[in-house]
Amino acid sequence: MFAGDLMHSPIQTLYPELSPKFDVDQAQAAKTRRSFLERYCDTDALCCTAHFPSPSSGRIKRKGNGFVCEMAR
């Protein structure tokens, strides 16, 4: 899955409610991020992020109330 502009930093996987100032509707952006992460967490789906440091693709795993992107090697 290609995340595009959905997440700009790995910290947004752990805390999906964090929004950059250019998210016009921050509540909707957080809801969309969490929905994406919930859908693909703990599956074999490879998530390709556009803005994370290299390597920038991995699998979404649940971590507490948030998530992490375990980068592919």
PDB file of N, CA, C, O and CB in Angstrom:
ATOM      1  N   MET A   1       0.843  -1.160   0.000  1.00  0.00           N
ATOM      2  CA  MET A   1       0.000   0.000   0.000  1.00  0.00           C
ATOM      3  C   MET A   1       0.891   1.226   0.000  1.00  0.00           C
ATOM      4  O   MET A   1       1.901   1.263   0.703  1.00  0.00           O
ATOM      5  CB  MET A   1      -0.960  -0.004   1.204  1.00  0.00           C
ATOM      6  N   PHE A   2       0.525   2.227  -0.782  1.00  0.00           N
ATOM      7  CA  PHE A   2       1.280   3.469  -0.832  1.00  0.00           C
ATOM      8  C   PHE A   2       0.578   4.497   0.046  1.00  0.00           C
ATOM      9  O   PHE A   2      -0.570   4.857  -0.215  1.00  0.00           O
ATOM     10  CB  PHE A   2       1.423   3.984  -2.294  1.00  0.00           C
ATOM     11  N   ALA A   3       1.255   4.968   1.078  1.00  0.00           N
ATOM     12  CA  ALA A   3       0.646   5.872   2.047  1.00  0.00           C
ATOM     13  C   ALA A   3       0.615   7.318   1.568  1.00  0.00           C
ATOM     14  O   ALA A   3      -0.168   8.117   2.083  1.00  0.00           O
ATOM     15  CB  ALA A   3       1.385   5.792   3.353  1.00  0.00           C
ATOM     16  N   GLY A   4       1.441   7.667   0.604  1.00  0.00           N
ATOM     17  CA  GLY A   4       1.437   9.040   0.087  1.00  0.00           C
ATOM     18  C   GLY A   4       1.627  10.071   1.182  1.00  0.00           C
ATOM     19  O   GLY A   4       2.551   9.961   1.988  1.00  0.00           O
ATOM     20  N   ASP A   5       0.756  11.077   1.218  1.00  0.00           N
ATOM     21  CA  ASP A   5       0.841  12.150   2.211  1.00  0.00           C
ATOM     22  C   ASP A   5       0.067  11.847   3.491  1.00  0.00           C
ATOM     23  O   ASP A   5      -0.123  12.735   4.322  1.00  0.00           O
ATOM     24  CB  ASP A   5       0.332  13.436   1.614  1.00  0.00           C
ATOM     25  N   LEU A   6      -0.373  10.620   3.656  1.00  0.00           N
ATOM     26  CA  LEU A   6      -1.139  10.248   4.845  1.00  0.00           C
ATOM     27  C   LEU A   6      -0.322  10.406   6.120  1.00  0.00           C
ATOM     28  O   LEU A   6      -0.847  10.805   7.159  1.00  0.00           O
ATOM     29  CB  LEU A   6      -1.630   8.815   4.723  1.00  0.00           C
ATOM     30  N   MET A   7       0.980  10.087   6.033  1.00  0.00           N
ATOM     31  CA  MET A   7       1.880  10.204   7.183  1.00  0.00           C
ATOM     32  C   MET A   7       3.174  10.839   6.725  1.00  0.00           C
ATOM     33  O   MET A   7       3.727  10.464   5.691  1.00  0.00           O
ATOM     34  CB  MET A   7       2.148   8.819   7.839  1.00  0.00           C
ATOM     35  N   HIS A   8       3.658  11.802   7.493  1.00  0.00           N
ATOM     36  CA  HIS A   8       4.886  12.496   7.124  1.00  0.00           C
ATOM     37  C   HIS A   8       6.074  12.111   7.997  1.00  0.00           C
ATOM     38  O   HIS A   8       7.220  12.428   7.678  1.00  0.00           O
ATOM     39  CB  HIS A   8       4.670  13.980   7.198  1.00  0.00           C
ATOM     40  N   SER A   9       5.789  11.425   9.098  1.00  0.00           N
ATOM     41  CA  SER A   9       6.846  11.054  10.028  1.00  0.00           C
ATOM     42  C   SER A   9       6.477   9.727  10.695  1.00  0.00           C
ATOM     43  O   SER A   9       5.296   9.459  10.915  1.00  0.00           O
ATOM     44  CB  SER A   9       7.072  12.172  11.093  1.00  0.00           C
ATOM     45  N   PRO A  10       7.457   8.906  11.015  1.00  0.00           N
ATOM     46  CA  PRO A  10       7.166   7.659  11.704  1.00  0.00           C
ATOM     47  C   PRO A  10       6.425   7.861  13.028  1.00  0.00           C
ATOM     48  O   PRO A  10       5.714   6.961  13.475  1.00  0.00           O
ATOM     49  CB  PRO A  10       8.446   6.915  11.952  1.00  0.00           C
ATOM     50  N   ILE A  11       6.576   9.007  13.649  1.00  0.00           N
ATOM     51  CA  ILE A  11       5.877   9.244  14.917  1.00  0.00           C
ATOM     52  C   ILE A  11       4.364   9.283  14.730  1.00  0.00           C
ATOM     53  O   ILE A  11       3.613   9.063  15.681  1.00  0.00           O
ATOM     54  CB  ILE A  11       6.352  10.552  15.545  1.00  0.00           C
ATOM     55  N   GLN A  12       3.916   9.563  13.507  1.00  0.00           N
ATOM     56  CA  GLN A  12       2.480   9.571  13.245  1.00  0.00           C
ATOM     57  C   GLN A  12       1.900   8.152  13.204  1.00  0.00           C
ATOM     58  O   GLN A  12       0.680   7.996  13.262  1.00  0.00           O
ATOM     59  CB  GLN A  12       2.195  10.287  11.928  1.00  0.00           C
ATOM     60  N   THR A  13       2.724   7.137  13.110  1.00  0.00           N
ATOM     61  CA  THR A  13       2.209   5.770  13.228  1.00  0.00           C
ATOM     62  C   THR A  13       1.957   5.451  14.693  1.00  0.00           C
ATOM     63  O   THR A  13       0.959   4.815  15.032  1.00  0.00           O
ATOM     64  CB  THR A  13       3.196   4.744  12.609  1.00  0.00           C
ATOM     65  N   LEU A  14       2.854   5.891  15.557  1.00  0.00           N
ATOM     66  CA  LEU A  14       2.690   5.653  16.989  1.00  0.00           C
ATOM     67  C   LEU A  14       1.575   6.525  17.562  1.00  0.00           C
ATOM     68  O   LEU A  14       0.835   6.092  18.445  1.00  0.00           O
ATOM     69  CB  LEU A  14       4.008   5.923  17.731  1.00  0.00           C
ATOM     70  N   TYR A  15       1.457   7.751  17.060  1.00  0.00           N
ATOM     71  CA  TYR A  15       0.443   8.705  17.511  1.00  0.00           C
ATOM     72  C   TYR A  15      -0.312   9.238  16.292  1.00  0.00           C
ATOM     73  O   TYR A  15      -0.019  10.340  15.828  1.00  0.00           O
ATOM     74  CB  TYR A  15       1.093   9.877  18.323  1.00  0.00           C
ATOM     75  N   PRO A  16      -1.277   8.479  15.765  1.00  0.00           N
ATOM     76  CA  PRO A  16      -1.984   8.897  14.547  1.00  0.00           C
ATOM     77  C   PRO A  16      -2.720  10.225  14.671  1.00  0.00           C
ATOM     78  O   PRO A  16      -3.059  10.839  13.659  1.00  0.00           O
ATOM     79  CB  PRO A  16      -2.960   7.843  14.155  1.00  0.00           C
ATOM     80  N   GLU A  17      -2.973  10.679  15.903  1.00  0.00           N
ATOM     81  CA  GLU A  17      -3.681  11.943  16.084  1.00  0.00           C
ATOM     82  C   GLU A  17      -2.805  13.169  15.844  1.00  0.00           C
ATOM     83  O   GLU A  17      -3.314  14.287  15.769  1.00  0.00           O
ATOM     84  CB  GLU A  17      -4.251  12.004  17.469  1.00  0.00           C
ATOM     85  N   LEU A  18      -1.502  12.972  15.723  1.00  0.00           N
ATOM     86  CA  LEU A  18      -0.607  14.096  15.440  1.00  0.00           C
ATOM     87  C   LEU A  18      -0.758  14.511  13.982  1.00  0.00           C
ATOM     88  O   LEU A  18      -0.610  13.700  13.068  1.00  0.00           O
ATOM     89  CB  LEU A  18       0.869  13.724  15.753  1.00  0.00           C
ATOM     90  N   SER A  19      -1.055  15.796  13.786  1.00  0.00           N
ATOM     91  CA  SER A  19      -1.237  16.308  12.425  1.00  0.00           C
ATOM     92  C   SER A  19      -0.329  17.501  12.187  1.00  0.00           C
ATOM     93  O   SER A  19      -0.166  18.343  13.071  1.00  0.00           O
ATOM     94  CB  SER A  19      -2.706  16.698  12.177  1.00  0.00           C
ATOM     95  N   PRO A  20       0.260  17.581  11.006  1.00  0.00           N
ATOM     96  CA  PRO A  20       1.008  18.790  10.662  1.00  0.00           C
ATOM     97  C   PRO A  20       0.029  19.936  10.416  1.00  0.00           C
ATOM     98  O   PRO A  20      -1.162  19.711  10.199  1.00  0.00           O
ATOM     99  CB  PRO A  20       1.906  18.554   9.411  1.00  0.00           C
ATOM    100  N   LYS A  21       0.532  21.143  10.452  1.00  0.00           N
ATOM    101  CA  LYS A  21      -0.353  22.312  10.339  1.00  0.00           C
ATOM    102  C   LYS A  21      -1.079  22.385   9.001  1.00  0.00           C
ATOM    103  O   LYS A  21      -2.115  23.044   8.912  1.00  0.00           O
ATOM    104  CB  LYS A  21       0.443  23.580  10.542  1.00  0.00           C
ATOM    105  N   PHE A  22      -0.576  21.734   7.966  1.00  0.00           N
ATOM    106  CA  PHE A  22      -1.255  21.823   6.679  1.00  0.00           C
ATOM    107  C   PHE A  22      -2.376  20.801   6.506  1.00  0.00           C
ATOM    108  O   PHE A  22      -3.005  20.759   5.449  1.00  0.00           O
ATOM    109  CB  PHE A  22      -0.259  21.653   5.579  1.00  0.00           C
ATOM    110  N   ASP A  23      -2.639  19.974   7.525  1.00  0.00           N
ATOM    111  CA  ASP A  23      -3.857  19.155   7.508  1.00  0.00           C
ATOM    112  C   ASP A  23      -5.016  20.099   7.817  1.00  0.00           C
ATOM    113  O   ASP A  23      -5.193  20.514   8.962  1.00  0.00           O
ATOM    114  CB  ASP A  23      -3.784  17.948   8.556  1.00  0.00           C
ATOM    115  N   VAL A  24      -5.788  20.432   6.817  1.00  0.00           N
ATOM    116  CA  VAL A  24      -6.869  21.410   6.980  1.00  0.00           C
ATOM    117  C   VAL A  24      -7.892  20.934   8.005  1.00  0.00           C
ATOM    118  O   VAL A  24      -8.322  21.718   8.852  1.00  0.00           O
ATOM    119  CB  VAL A  24      -7.560  21.675   5.635  1.00  0.00           C
ATOM    120  N   ASP A  25      -8.287  19.674   7.944  1.00  0.00           N
ATOM    121  CA  ASP A  25      -9.231  19.096   8.899  1.00  0.00           C
ATOM    122  C   ASP A  25      -8.458  18.058   9.705  1.00  0.00           C
ATOM    123  O   ASP A  25      -8.414  16.883   9.340  1.00  0.00           O
ATOM    124  CB  ASP A  25     -10.492  18.455   8.174  1.00  0.00           C
ATOM    125  N   GLN A  26      -7.855  18.495  10.792  1.00  0.00           N
ATOM    126  CA  GLN A  26      -6.970  17.622  11.553  1.00  0.00           C
ATOM    127  C   GLN A  26      -7.700  16.429  12.162  1.00  0.00           C
ATOM    128  O   GLN A  26      -7.140  15.336  12.245  1.00  0.00           O
ATOM    129  CB  GLN A  26      -6.292  18.410  12.641  1.00  0.00           C
ATOM    130  N   ALA A  27      -8.937  16.629  12.585  1.00  0.00           N
ATOM    131  CA  ALA A  27      -9.707  15.508  13.159  1.00  0.00           C
ATOM    132  C   ALA A  27      -9.953  14.433  12.102  1.00  0.00           C
ATOM    133  O   ALA A  27      -9.811  13.242  12.380  1.00  0.00           O
ATOM    134  CB  ALA A  27     -11.063  16.010  13.736  1.00  0.00           C
ATOM    135  N   GLN A  28     -10.321  14.850  10.894  1.00  0.00           N
ATOM    136  CA  GLN A  28     -10.565  13.888   9.817  1.00  0.00           C
ATOM    137  C   GLN A  28      -9.264  13.219   9.381  1.00  0.00           C
ATOM    138  O   GLN A  28      -9.249  12.025   9.086  1.00  0.00           O
ATOM    139  CB  GLN A  28     -11.233  14.581   8.616  1.00  0.00           C
ATOM    140  N   ALA A  29      -8.174  13.983   9.340  1.00  0.00           N
ATOM    141  CA  ALA A  29      -6.871  13.416   8.965  1.00  0.00           C
ATOM    142  C   ALA A  29      -6.457  12.331   9.959  1.00  0.00           C
ATOM    143  O   ALA A  29      -5.976  11.272   9.556  1.00  0.00           O
ATOM    144  CB  ALA A  29      -5.788  14.526   8.902  1.00  0.00           C
ATOM    145  N   ALA A  30      -6.642  12.589  11.251  1.00  0.00           N
ATOM    146  CA  ALA A  30      -6.287  11.598  12.279  1.00  0.00           C
ATOM    147  C   ALA A  30      -7.161  10.354  12.149  1.00  0.00           C
ATOM    148  O   ALA A  30      -6.670   9.233  12.283  1.00  0.00           O
ATOM    149  CB  ALA A  30      -6.433  12.205  13.695  1.00  0.00           C
ATOM    150  N   LYS A  31      -8.444  10.546  11.890  1.00  0.00           N
ATOM    151  CA  LYS A  31      -9.363   9.420  11.721  1.00  0.00           C
ATOM    152  C   LYS A  31      -8.962   8.577  10.507  1.00  0.00           C
ATOM    153  O   LYS A  31      -8.977   7.348  10.572  1.00  0.00           O
ATOM    154  CB  LYS A  31     -10.815   9.925  11.568  1.00  0.00           C
ATOM    155  N   THR A  32      -8.608   9.230   9.411  1.00  0.00           N
ATOM    156  CA  THR A  32      -8.197   8.542   8.187  1.00  0.00           C
ATOM    157  C   THR A  32      -6.898   7.774   8.409  1.00  0.00           C
ATOM    158  O   THR A  32      -6.763   6.632   7.969  1.00  0.00           O
ATOM    159  CB  THR A  32      -8.028   9.547   7.035  1.00  0.00           C
ATOM    160  N   ARG A  33      -5.936   8.407   9.096  1.00  0.00           N
ATOM    161  CA  ARG A  33      -4.661   7.751   9.390  1.00  0.00           C
ATOM    162  C   ARG A  33      -4.887   6.496  10.233  1.00  0.00           C
ATOM    163  O   ARG A  33      -4.366   5.427   9.918  1.00  0.00           O
ATOM    164  CB  ARG A  33      -3.707   8.721  10.120  1.00  0.00           C
ATOM    165  N   ARG A  34      -5.669   6.636  11.307  1.00  0.00           N
ATOM    166  CA  ARG A  34      -5.916   5.495  12.187  1.00  0.00           C
ATOM    167  C   ARG A  34      -6.631   4.378  11.431  1.00  0.00           C
ATOM    168  O   ARG A  34      -6.316   3.203  11.619  1.00  0.00           O
ATOM    169  CB  ARG A  34      -6.746   5.926  13.411  1.00  0.00           C
ATOM    170  N   SER A  35      -7.583   4.734  10.585  1.00  0.00           N
ATOM    171  CA  SER A  35      -8.320   3.735   9.802  1.00  0.00           C
ATOM    172  C   SER A  35      -7.375   2.963   8.882  1.00  0.00           C
ATOM    173  O   SER A  35      -7.460   1.738   8.794  1.00  0.00           O
ATOM    174  CB  SER A  35      -9.432   4.411   8.974  1.00  0.00           C
ATOM    175  N   PHE A  36      -6.480   3.671   8.200  1.00  0.00           N
ATOM    176  CA  PHE A  36      -5.490   3.042   7.322  1.00  0.00           C
ATOM    177  C   PHE A  36      -4.604   2.095   8.132  1.00  0.00           C
ATOM    178  O   PHE A  36      -4.384   0.950   7.735  1.00  0.00           O
ATOM    179  CB  PHE A  36      -4.625   4.119   6.606  1.00  0.00           C
ATOM    180  N   LEU A  37      -4.100   2.574   9.262  1.00  0.00           N
ATOM    181  CA  LEU A  37      -3.208   1.770  10.084  1.00  0.00           C
ATOM    182  C   LEU A  37      -3.920   0.540  10.645  1.00  0.00           C
ATOM    183  O   LEU A  37      -3.348  -0.550  10.676  1.00  0.00           O
ATOM    184  CB  LEU A  37      -2.641   2.611  11.221  1.00  0.00           C
ATOM    185  N   GLU A  38      -5.167   0.713  11.089  1.00  0.00           N
ATOM    186  CA  GLU A  38      -5.955  -0.415  11.593  1.00  0.00           C
ATOM    187  C   GLU A  38      -6.170  -1.465  10.500  1.00  0.00           C
ATOM    188  O   GLU A  38      -6.075  -2.668  10.745  1.00  0.00           O
ATOM    189  CB  GLU A  38      -7.314   0.078  12.128  1.00  0.00           C
ATOM    190  N   ARG A  39      -6.460  -0.985   9.299  1.00  0.00           N
ATOM    191  CA  ARG A  39      -6.761  -1.908   8.192  1.00  0.00           C
ATOM    192  C   ARG A  39      -5.566  -2.785   7.841  1.00  0.00           C
ATOM    193  O   ARG A  39      -5.726  -3.971   7.556  1.00  0.00           O
ATOM    194  CB  ARG A  39      -7.202  -1.127   6.957  1.00  0.00           C
ATOM    195  N   TYR A  40      -4.372  -2.207   7.859  1.00  0.00           N
ATOM    196  CA  TYR A  40      -3.203  -2.941   7.370  1.00  0.00           C
ATOM    197  C   TYR A  40      -2.280  -3.463   8.464  1.00  0.00           C
ATOM    198  O   TYR A  40      -1.295  -4.137   8.162  1.00  0.00           O
ATOM    199  CB  TYR A  40      -2.422  -2.067   6.461  1.00  0.00           C
ATOM    200  N   CYS A  41      -2.578  -3.164   9.741  1.00  0.00           N
ATOM    201  CA  CYS A  41      -1.682  -3.646  10.791  1.00  0.00           C
ATOM    202  C   CYS A  41      -1.766  -5.164  10.920  1.00  0.00           C
ATOM    203  O   CYS A  41      -2.815  -5.777  10.721  1.00  0.00           O
ATOM    204  CB  CYS A  41      -2.020  -2.981  12.135  1.00  0.00           C
ATOM    205  N   ASP A  42      -0.638  -5.731  11.254  1.00  0.00           N
ATOM    206  CA  ASP A  42      -0.528  -7.171  11.496  1.00  0.00           C
ATOM    207  C   ASP A  42      -0.954  -8.017  10.297  1.00  0.00           C
ATOM    208  O   ASP A  42      -1.414  -9.147  10.459  1.00  0.00           O
ATOM    209  CB  ASP A  42      -1.359  -7.548  12.694  1.00  0.00           C
ATOM    210  N   THR A  43      -0.799  -7.461   9.096  1.00  0.00           N
ATOM    211  CA  THR A  43      -1.025  -8.220   7.867  1.00  0.00           C
ATOM    212  C   THR A  43       0.307  -8.306   7.129  1.00  0.00           C
ATOM    213  O   THR A  43       1.312  -7.753   7.578  1.00  0.00           O
ATOM    214  CB  THR A  43      -2.139  -7.554   6.967  1.00  0.00           C
ATOM    215  N   ASP A  44       0.307  -8.991   6.015  1.00  0.00           N
ATOM    216  CA  ASP A  44       1.520  -9.080   5.196  1.00  0.00           C
ATOM    217  C   ASP A  44       1.639  -7.918   4.214  1.00  0.00           C
ATOM    218  O   ASP A  44       2.576  -7.873   3.417  1.00  0.00           O
ATOM    219  CB  ASP A  44       1.540 -10.396   4.435  1.00  0.00           C
ATOM    220  N   ALA A  45       0.692  -6.974   4.267  1.00  0.00           N
ATOM    221  CA  ALA A  45       0.721  -5.843   3.333  1.00  0.00           C
ATOM    222  C   ALA A  45       1.978  -5.003   3.552  1.00  0.00           C
ATOM    223  O   ALA A  45       2.308  -4.644   4.683  1.00  0.00           O
ATOM    224  CB  ALA A  45      -0.544  -4.966   3.497  1.00  0.00           C
ATOM    225  N   LEU A  46       2.659  -4.700   2.478  1.00  0.00           N
ATOM    226  CA  LEU A  46       3.840  -3.849   2.525  1.00  0.00           C
ATOM    227  C   LEU A  46       3.385  -2.410   2.362  1.00  0.00           C
ATOM    228  O   LEU A  46       2.733  -2.067   1.376  1.00  0.00           O
ATOM    229  CB  LEU A  46       4.876  -4.243   1.425  1.00  0.00           C
ATOM    230  N   CYS A  47       3.724  -1.578   3.317  1.00  0.00           N
ATOM    231  CA  CYS A  47       3.351  -0.161   3.285  1.00  0.00           C
ATOM    232  C   CYS A  47       4.543   0.655   2.785  1.00  0.00           C
ATOM    233  O   CYS A  47       5.625   0.623   3.371  1.00  0.00           O
ATOM    234  CB  CYS A  47       2.892   0.333   4.700  1.00  0.00           C
ATOM    235  N   CYS A  48       4.327   1.373   1.711  1.00  0.00           N
ATOM    236  CA  CYS A  48       5.365   2.240   1.154  1.00  0.00           C
ATOM    237  C   CYS A  48       5.034   3.683   1.539  1.00  0.00           C
ATOM    238  O   CYS A  48       4.003   4.223   1.140  1.00  0.00           O
ATOM    239  CB  CYS A  48       5.471   2.078  -0.409  1.00  0.00           C
ATOM    240  N   THR A  49       5.908   4.284   2.306  1.00  0.00           N
ATOM    241  CA  THR A  49       5.688   5.652   2.758  1.00  0.00           C
ATOM    242  C   THR A  49       6.452   6.613   1.859  1.00  0.00           C
ATOM    243  O   THR A  49       7.502   6.269   1.316  1.00  0.00           O
ATOM    244  CB  THR A  49       6.121   5.824   4.233  1.00  0.00           C
ATOM    245  N   ALA A  50       5.931   7.791   1.708  1.00  0.00           N
ATOM    246  CA  ALA A  50       6.573   8.762   0.820  1.00  0.00           C
ATOM    247  C   ALA A  50       7.561   9.660   1.560  1.00  0.00           C
ATOM    248  O   ALA A  50       8.472  10.215   0.945  1.00  0.00           O
ATOM    249  CB  ALA A  50       5.519   9.616   0.139  1.00  0.00           C
ATOM    250  N   HIS A  51       7.390   9.807   2.874  1.00  0.00           N
ATOM    251  CA  HIS A  51       8.165  10.817   3.598  1.00  0.00           C
ATOM    252  C   HIS A  51       9.046  10.276   4.709  1.00  0.00           C
ATOM    253  O   HIS A  51       9.776  11.045   5.335  1.00  0.00           O
ATOM    254  CB  HIS A  51       7.246  11.813   4.171  1.00  0.00           C
ATOM    255  N   PHE A  52       8.999   8.961   4.978  1.00  0.00           N
ATOM    256  CA  PHE A  52       9.823   8.402   6.040  1.00  0.00           C
ATOM    257  C   PHE A  52      11.266   8.284   5.557  1.00  0.00           C
ATOM    258  O   PHE A  52      11.511   8.180   4.356  1.00  0.00           O
ATOM    259  CB  PHE A  52       9.281   7.023   6.491  1.00  0.00           C
ATOM    260  N   PRO A  53      12.217   8.301   6.482  1.00  0.00           N
ATOM    261  CA  PRO A  53      13.617   8.087   6.087  1.00  0.00           C
ATOM    262  C   PRO A  53      13.795   6.700   5.478  1.00  0.00           C
ATOM    263  O   PRO A  53      13.012   5.791   5.755  1.00  0.00           O
ATOM    264  CB  PRO A  53      14.560   8.259   7.300  1.00  0.00           C
ATOM    265  N   SER A  54      14.795   6.543   4.675  1.00  0.00           N
ATOM    266  CA  SER A  54      15.088   5.273   4.025  1.00  0.00           C
ATOM    267  C   SER A  54      15.599   4.275   5.061  1.00  0.00           C
ATOM    268  O   SER A  54      16.371   4.674   5.933  1.00  0.00           O
ATOM    269  CB  SER A  54      16.125   5.461   2.887  1.00  0.00           C
ATOM    270  N   PRO A  55      15.220   3.026   5.016  1.00  0.00           N
ATOM    271  CA  PRO A  55      14.293   2.417   4.062  1.00  0.00           C
ATOM    272  C   PRO A  55      12.867   2.845   4.399  1.00  0.00           C
ATOM    273  O   PRO A  55      12.496   2.902   5.572  1.00  0.00           O
ATOM    274  CB  PRO A  55      14.420   0.864   4.075  1.00  0.00           C
ATOM    275  N   SER A  56      12.090   3.137   3.406  1.00  0.00           N
ATOM    276  CA  SER A  56      10.785   3.755   3.645  1.00  0.00           C
ATOM    277  C   SER A  56       9.607   2.842   3.331  1.00  0.00           C
ATOM    278  O   SER A  56       8.518   3.318   3.010  1.00  0.00           O
ATOM    279  CB  SER A  56      10.666   5.003   2.831  1.00  0.00           C
ATOM    280  N   SER A  57       9.818   1.546   3.421  1.00  0.00           N
ATOM    281  CA  SER A  57       8.701   0.619   3.257  1.00  0.00           C
ATOM    282  C   SER A  57       8.819  -0.472   4.317  1.00  0.00           C
ATOM    283  O   SER A  57       9.914  -0.914   4.664  1.00  0.00           O
ATOM    284  CB  SER A  57       8.678   0.004   1.817  1.00  0.00           C
ATOM    285  N   GLY A  58       7.668  -0.888   4.814  1.00  0.00           N
ATOM    286  CA  GLY A  58       7.663  -1.897   5.856  1.00  0.00           C
ATOM    287  C   GLY A  58       6.258  -2.375   6.147  1.00  0.00           C
ATOM    288  O   GLY A  58       5.322  -2.086   5.401  1.00  0.00           O
ATOM    289  N   ARG A  59       6.119  -3.101   7.224  1.00  0.00           N
ATOM    290  CA  ARG A  59       4.818  -3.640   7.610  1.00  0.00           C
ATOM    291  C   ARG A  59       4.343  -2.963   8.889  1.00  0.00           C
ATOM    292  O   ARG A  59       5.128  -2.716   9.804  1.00  0.00           O
ATOM    293  CB  ARG A  59       4.889  -5.174   7.801  1.00  0.00           C
ATOM    294  N   ILE A  60       3.057  -2.669   8.938  1.00  0.00           N
ATOM    295  CA  ILE A  60       2.458  -1.983  10.075  1.00  0.00           C
ATOM    296  C   ILE A  60       2.168  -3.010  11.177  1.00  0.00           C
ATOM    297  O   ILE A  60       1.536  -4.039  10.937  1.00  0.00           O
ATOM    298  CB  ILE A  60       1.154  -1.230   9.651  1.00  0.00           C
ATOM    299  N   LYS A  61       2.635  -2.710  12.366  1.00  0.00           N
ATOM    300  CA  LYS A  61       2.408  -3.572  13.531  1.00  0.00           C
ATOM    301  C   LYS A  61       1.788  -2.737  14.644  1.00  0.00           C
ATOM    302  O   LYS A  61       2.102  -1.556  14.794  1.00  0.00           O
ATOM    303  CB  LYS A  61       3.740  -4.241  14.012  1.00  0.00           C
ATOM    304  N   ARG A  62       0.910  -3.356  15.420  1.00  0.00           N
ATOM    305  CA  ARG A  62       0.280  -2.675  16.552  1.00  0.00           C
ATOM    306  C   ARG A  62       1.299  -2.512  17.667  1.00  0.00           C
ATOM    307  O   ARG A  62       2.098  -3.411  17.929  1.00  0.00           O
ATOM    308  CB  ARG A  62      -0.964  -3.459  17.057  1.00  0.00           C
ATOM    309  N   LYS A  63       1.265  -1.356  18.324  1.00  0.00           N
ATOM    310  CA  LYS A  63       2.121  -1.102  19.484  1.00  0.00           C
ATOM    311  C   LYS A  63       1.308  -0.275  20.473  1.00  0.00           C
ATOM    312  O   LYS A  63       1.139   0.931  20.297  1.00  0.00           O
ATOM    313  CB  LYS A  63       3.459  -0.361  19.075  1.00  0.00           C
ATOM    314  N   GLY A  64       0.810  -0.930  21.507  1.00  0.00           N
ATOM    315  CA  GLY A  64      -0.040  -0.249  22.481  1.00  0.00           C
ATOM    316  C   GLY A  64      -1.299   0.274  21.804  1.00  0.00           C
ATOM    317  O   GLY A  64      -2.004  -0.480  21.134  1.00  0.00           O
ATOM    318  N   ASN A  65      -1.584   1.557  21.975  1.00  0.00           N
ATOM    319  CA  ASN A  65      -2.737   2.185  21.347  1.00  0.00           C
ATOM    320  C   ASN A  65      -2.394   2.742  19.965  1.00  0.00           C
ATOM    321  O   ASN A  65      -3.254   3.290  19.276  1.00  0.00           O
ATOM    322  CB  ASN A  65      -3.275   3.295  22.236  1.00  0.00           C
ATOM    323  N   GLY A  66      -1.137   2.596  19.572  1.00  0.00           N
ATOM    324  CA  GLY A  66      -0.690   3.094  18.275  1.00  0.00           C
ATOM    325  C   GLY A  66      -0.129   1.966  17.423  1.00  0.00           C
ATOM    326  O   GLY A  66      -0.511   0.804  17.562  1.00  0.00           O
ATOM    327  N   PHE A  67       0.784   2.339  16.542  1.00  0.00           N
ATOM    328  CA  PHE A  67       1.345   1.394  15.585  1.00  0.00           C
ATOM    329  C   PHE A  67       2.803   1.747  15.346  1.00  0.00           C
ATOM    330  O   PHE A  67       3.260   2.828  15.719  1.00  0.00           O
ATOM    331  CB  PHE A  67       0.546   1.402  14.253  1.00  0.00           C
ATOM    332  N   VAL A  68       3.521   0.842  14.730  1.00  0.00           N
ATOM    333  CA  VAL A  68       4.866   1.094  14.235  1.00  0.00           C
ATOM    334  C   VAL A  68       4.965   0.532  12.837  1.00  0.00           C
ATOM    335  O   VAL A  68       4.240  -0.394  12.473  1.00  0.00           O
ATOM    336  CB  VAL A  68       5.944   0.473  15.166  1.00  0.00           C
ATOM    337  N   CYS A  69       5.850   1.086  12.069  1.00  0.00           N
ATOM    338  CA  CYS A  69       6.114   0.575  10.725  1.00  0.00           C
ATOM    339  C   CYS A  69       7.474  -0.119  10.803  1.00  0.00           C
ATOM    340  O   CYS A  69       8.517   0.532  10.862  1.00  0.00           O
ATOM    341  CB  CYS A  69       6.095   1.737   9.620  1.00  0.00           C
ATOM    342  N   GLU A  70       7.441  -1.442  10.802  1.00  0.00           N
ATOM    343  CA  GLU A  70       8.682  -2.208  10.848  1.00  0.00           C
ATOM    344  C   GLU A  70       9.247  -2.249   9.438  1.00  0.00           C
ATOM    345  O   GLU A  70       8.698  -2.905   8.552  1.00  0.00           O
ATOM    346  CB  GLU A  70       8.451  -3.655  11.415  1.00  0.00           C
ATOM    347  N   MET A  71      10.329  -1.553   9.246  1.00  0.00           N
ATOM    348  CA  MET A  71      10.889  -1.367   7.919  1.00  0.00           C
ATOM    349  C   MET A  71      11.422  -2.668   7.341  1.00  0.00           C
ATOM    350  O   MET A  71      12.015  -3.493   8.036  1.00  0.00           O
ATOM    351  CB  MET A  71      11.988  -0.335   7.959  1.00  0.00           C
ATOM    352  N   ALA A  72      11.191  -2.820   6.053  1.00  0.00           N
ATOM    353  CA  ALA A  72      11.684  -3.983   5.304  1.00  0.00           C
ATOM    354  C   ALA A  72      13.187  -3.828   5.113  1.00  0.00           C
ATOM    355  O   ALA A  72      13.696  -2.716   4.968  1.00  0.00           O
ATOM    356  CB  ALA A  72      10.955  -4.127   3.919  1.00  0.00           C
ATOM    357  N   ARG A  73      13.880  -4.944   5.113  1.00  0.00           N
ATOM    358  CA  ARG A  73      15.339  -4.889   4.906  1.00  0.00           C
ATOM    359  C   ARG A  73      15.714  -5.623   3.665  1.00  0.00           C
ATOM    360  O   ARG A  73      16.893  -5.691   3.320  1.00  0.00           O
ATOM    361  CB  ARG A  73      16.093  -5.473   6.096  1.00  0.00           C
TER     362      ARG A  73
END
